[in-house]
Amino acid sequence: MRRNNTPAHRNNAQLLAMYQVANNVLSEVLGELENSFTVTKLEVNSRLTRCLGRIMYHRRHGLPYTATVQISRDLMSYGSYDEIIGTLIHEILHAVKGCQNHGAKFRQLAKQVENATHYPVHRSAMPVLSANRPDDAFKYIVTCDNCSSVVARCKQACKVTKHSARYRCSLCNGKVSVTKTY
């Protein structure tokens, strides 16, 4: 497996191997944790476009709680190895007792993992997905006229592309312009 280059496609066996790495990292950094749910299924989901991953909890009558971890297809295609491991750690942390949301306990454990490793556990999805994707995957590219930084990349028309005069660059407060790529 190439860790430095982003492969165009990763398969389920590689996802399972990365999940095992994420579990090992959590065990090394945090020790044994009391889990509320057992992760029984891993999936790549093509419909996850605004998040990198999610965990879904299941309860069947008389059986213990189980969970399914889903990872964005875009993350699997365009994300780096470390970003995928970080996302898996993030989702596995949600299975820990008291961490079903992004509350104080979740943030504390995520910070412990981030401080002890180089994996990004607690972050936003949009910079990861848009930064690693080639420009030709976007219909619109919004750039700053002043500092030339890429402000946004959009697959479809949105407020920024329709009314770019209302928006400013977050780095230098310069005006932005929209380029249609296709």
Residue pairs with C-beta under 8 A, 6 or more apart in sequence:
1 7
1 14
1 17
1 81
3 80
3 81
4 81
6 77
6 78
6 79
6 80
6 132
8 77
9 76
9 77
10 76
10 77
10 84
12 42
12 44
15 42
15 44
15 71
15 76
15 84
16 42
18 81
18 84
18 85
18 88
19 39
19 42
19 69
19 88
19 92
21 85
21 88
22 85
22 88
22 89
22 92
23 92
25 85
25 89
25 113
25 117
25 119
26 33
26 89
26 92
26 93
26 113
29 112
29 113
29 116
29 117
30 109
30 112
30 113
33 96
33 97
33 109
34 96
34 97
35 95
35 96
35 97
36 65
36 95
36 96
36 97
36 98
36 100
37 55
37 57
37 65
37 66
37 67
37 95
38 64
38 65
38 66
38 67
38 95
39 55
39 66
39 67
39 68
39 69
39 92
39 95
40 66
40 67
40 68
41 66
41 67
41 68
41 69
42 68
42 69
42 70
42 71
43 68
43 69
43 70
43 71
44 70
44 71
44 72
44 73
44 76
45 54
45 70
45 71
45 72
45 73
46 73
48 54
48 70
48 71
48 72
48 73
48 74
48 75
49 72
49 74
50 125
50 126
51 72
51 125
52 71
52 72
52 75
52 79
52 83
52 87
52 90
52 125
52 128
52 129
53 69
53 70
53 71
53 72
53 75
53 87
53 88
53 90
53 91
54 69
54 70
54 91
55 67
55 68
55 69
55 70
55 91
55 92
55 94
55 95
56 67
56 68
56 70
57 65
57 66
57 67
57 100
58 65
58 66
58 67
58 68
59 65
59 66
60 66
67 94
67 95
69 88
69 91
69 92
71 84
71 87
71 88
71 91
72 79
72 125
72 129
74 129
74 133
75 83
75 84
75 87
75 128
75 129
76 84
78 129
78 132
78 133
79 87
79 128
79 129
79 132
80 132
82 118
82 119
82 120
83 120
83 128
83 132
85 119
86 119
86 120
86 121
86 123
89 113
89 119
89 121
90 110
90 121
90 122
93 99
93 106
93 109
93 110
93 113
93 121
94 100
94 106
96 105
96 106
96 109
98 105
98 106
99 105
99 106
99 109
102 122
107 122
110 121
110 122
111 122
113 119
113 121
114 120
114 121
114 122
130 138
130 152
130 153
133 153
135 141
135 153
135 181
136 181
136 182
137 155
138 153
138 154
138 155
138 181
139 154
139 155
139 156
139 157
139 180
139 181
139 182
140 152
140 153
140 154
140 155
140 156
140 157
140 158
140 160
140 161
140 178
140 179
140 180
140 181
141 150
141 152
141 153
141 154
141 178
141 179
141 181
142 150
142 151
142 152
142 153
142 154
142 160
142 161
142 164
142 167
142 176
142 177
142 178
142 179
143 149
143 150
143 151
143 176
143 177
143 179
144 151
144 169
144 171
144 172
144 174
144 175
144 176
145 174
145 175
145 176
145 177
146 169
146 172
146 173
146 174
146 175
147 169
147 171
147 172
147 174
149 169
149 171
149 172
151 160
151 167
151 169
151 170
151 176
152 160
154 160
154 161
159 166
160 167
160 176
160 178
161 178
164 176
164 177
164 178
165 175
167 176
168 174
168 175
168 176
169 175
169 176
